[in-house]
Amino acid sequence: MINNDMEETDWEIDELKNIDVFISNKNDIVVTTILDQPIGDRIYGKDIARVINLIDNDLEIKSGKLNVEQKCDILLNLNRGDVPENMLFGKNQSIYTGVSVKQFLYPVLVQDLQDNFLQNDLFESISVNSFNFDGDSMNVVCGIKTKYDYATEKTLPI
């Protein structure tokens, strides 16, 4: 606690009184515990829906597996520089932009996807299941697994 210029008369050893204190927030504090019991789908948490909707005069909330699906969509579409606090978080666009099919590096794509998803401790793995070509674009079909027995498949257009 930061010095608060308290006098001895401001507190008593045998009496409880409220005091105002100031705390120095120079150190990052990481909380590793959770308050709610994570039973079933609640382990996936809840979040405000990416597309803001009002339901019963309140914001729409995605919870459980719907929240995992939303997180997967966000992580697949996130590009480097989109998060100001961590400019290296997201897809590296230099892997995809201006690259022909012959120049495309499959191992670099897989590593880039893994780097993005494994920063979130909810996910166990992401793999590339297949490639589909649609005219000038390529679609990458990814298999995503969480640590808690849920798997989904998402398509990343390139």
C-alpha positions as CSV (number, residue, x, y, z in Angstrom):
1,M,0.0,0.0,0.0
2,I,1.1,3.5,-0.7
3,N,1.6,5.8,2.3
4,N,-1.8,7.3,3.3
5,D,-0.7,9.7,6.0
6,M,-2.8,7.9,8.7
7,E,-2.6,9.0,12.3
8,E,-2.8,6.6,15.2
9,T,-6.1,8.1,16.1
10,D,-7.5,7.0,12.7
11,W,-7.4,3.3,13.7
12,E,-7.8,1.2,16.8
13,I,-6.3,-2.3,17.3
14,D,-9.4,-3.8,18.9
15,E,-12.0,-2.0,16.7
16,L,-12.9,-2.6,13.0
17,K,-13.1,0.6,10.9
18,N,-13.1,1.2,7.2
19,I,-10.1,2.9,5.8
20,D,-9.3,4.2,2.3
21,V,-6.1,2.9,0.8
22,F,-4.2,3.4,-2.5
23,I,-2.5,0.5,-4.1
24,S,0.3,0.8,-6.6
25,N,-0.7,-1.0,-9.8
26,K,2.8,-1.2,-11.3
27,N,2.9,-5.0,-11.2
28,D,0.8,-7.3,-13.4
29,I,-1.3,-9.5,-11.2
30,V,-2.4,-12.8,-12.8
31,V,-5.4,-14.5,-11.3
32,T,-5.3,-18.2,-12.0
33,T,-8.4,-19.2,-10.1
34,I,-12.1,-19.1,-11.2
35,L,-15.0,-18.3,-9.0
36,D,-17.8,-20.3,-10.6
37,Q,-17.7,-24.1,-10.7
38,P,-17.0,-25.1,-14.3
39,I,-19.6,-27.8,-14.8
40,G,-20.4,-29.0,-18.3
41,D,-20.5,-26.3,-21.0
42,R,-19.9,-23.5,-18.5
43,I,-16.2,-24.3,-18.8
44,Y,-16.2,-22.5,-22.1
45,G,-17.3,-19.3,-20.5
46,K,-19.6,-16.6,-21.8
47,D,-19.1,-13.4,-23.8
48,I,-21.1,-10.7,-25.5
49,A,-22.2,-11.7,-29.0
50,R,-19.8,-10.4,-31.7
51,V,-22.8,-9.0,-33.6
52,I,-24.6,-6.8,-31.0
53,N,-28.2,-7.8,-30.6
54,L,-30.7,-7.0,-27.9
55,I,-32.7,-9.8,-26.4
56,D,-35.3,-9.0,-23.7
57,N,-33.8,-5.5,-23.3
58,D,-30.3,-6.9,-22.7
59,L,-27.2,-7.6,-24.7
60,E,-27.1,-11.0,-26.4
61,I,-24.7,-13.4,-24.6
62,K,-22.9,-16.3,-26.2
63,S,-22.2,-19.1,-23.7
64,G,-21.0,-22.6,-23.8
65,K,-20.3,-24.1,-27.2
66,L,-21.7,-21.0,-29.0
67,N,-18.9,-19.0,-27.3
68,V,-16.3,-21.4,-28.5
69,E,-17.6,-21.1,-32.1
70,Q,-17.5,-17.3,-31.8
71,K,-13.9,-17.4,-30.4
72,C,-12.9,-19.7,-33.3
73,D,-14.3,-17.2,-35.9
74,I,-12.6,-14.3,-34.2
75,L,-9.2,-16.0,-34.1
76,L,-9.4,-17.2,-37.7
77,N,-10.2,-13.7,-38.9
78,L,-7.8,-11.8,-36.7
79,N,-4.8,-10.2,-38.5
80,R,-1.6,-8.9,-37.1
81,G,-2.0,-5.4,-35.9
82,D,-5.7,-5.7,-35.1
83,V,-4.9,-5.9,-31.3
84,P,-3.0,-2.8,-30.3
85,E,-1.8,-4.3,-27.0
86,N,-0.1,-7.2,-28.9
87,M,0.8,-6.3,-32.5
88,L,2.1,-9.8,-33.2
89,F,-1.1,-11.5,-32.4
90,G,-3.2,-12.7,-35.4
91,K,-2.5,-14.1,-38.8
92,N,0.6,-13.0,-40.6
93,Q,-0.7,-11.6,-43.9
94,S,2.6,-11.9,-45.6
95,I,2.1,-15.6,-45.8
96,Y,-1.1,-15.2,-47.9
97,T,-0.9,-11.8,-49.7
98,G,0.6,-11.9,-53.2
99,V,1.5,-15.6,-53.0
100,S,0.7,-18.0,-55.8
101,V,-0.3,-21.6,-55.1
102,K,3.2,-22.8,-56.0
103,Q,4.8,-20.3,-53.6
104,F,2.4,-21.1,-50.7
105,L,4.1,-22.6,-47.7
106,Y,1.9,-25.1,-46.0
107,P,4.0,-25.6,-42.8
108,V,4.2,-21.9,-42.3
109,L,0.4,-21.6,-42.5
110,V,-0.1,-24.4,-40.0
111,Q,2.5,-22.9,-37.6
112,D,0.8,-19.5,-37.9
113,L,-2.6,-20.9,-37.1
114,Q,-1.2,-22.9,-34.1
115,D,0.5,-19.8,-32.8
116,N,-2.8,-17.9,-32.8
117,F,-5.0,-20.5,-31.3
118,L,-2.6,-21.9,-28.7
119,Q,-2.3,-18.4,-27.0
120,N,-5.8,-19.1,-25.7
121,D,-5.5,-21.9,-23.1
122,L,-9.0,-23.2,-24.0
123,F,-7.7,-24.7,-27.3
124,E,-5.8,-28.0,-27.5
125,S,-5.0,-28.1,-31.2
126,I,-5.8,-26.8,-34.7
127,S,-5.1,-28.8,-37.9
128,V,-5.6,-28.2,-41.6
129,N,-8.0,-30.8,-42.8
130,S,-8.2,-29.8,-46.5
131,F,-7.8,-27.1,-49.1
132,N,-10.6,-26.1,-51.6
133,F,-10.0,-23.9,-54.6
134,D,-12.8,-21.6,-55.7
135,G,-11.8,-19.5,-58.7
136,D,-9.0,-17.2,-57.5
137,S,-9.3,-17.9,-53.8
138,M,-8.4,-20.8,-51.7
139,N,-10.4,-22.0,-48.7
140,V,-8.6,-23.8,-45.9
141,V,-10.7,-26.2,-43.8
142,C,-9.5,-26.3,-40.2
143,G,-10.3,-28.8,-37.5
144,I,-10.2,-27.2,-34.0
145,K,-10.2,-29.0,-30.7
146,T,-10.7,-27.7,-27.2
147,K,-9.1,-29.2,-24.1
148,Y,-12.6,-30.1,-22.9
149,D,-13.9,-32.5,-25.5
150,Y,-15.3,-30.2,-28.1
151,A,-14.3,-30.1,-31.7
152,T,-15.4,-27.9,-34.6
153,E,-14.5,-27.3,-38.2
154,K,-14.1,-23.9,-39.7
155,T,-13.3,-22.6,-43.1
156,L,-10.7,-19.9,-43.6
157,P,-10.9,-18.1,-46.9
158,I,-7.5,-16.9,-48.3
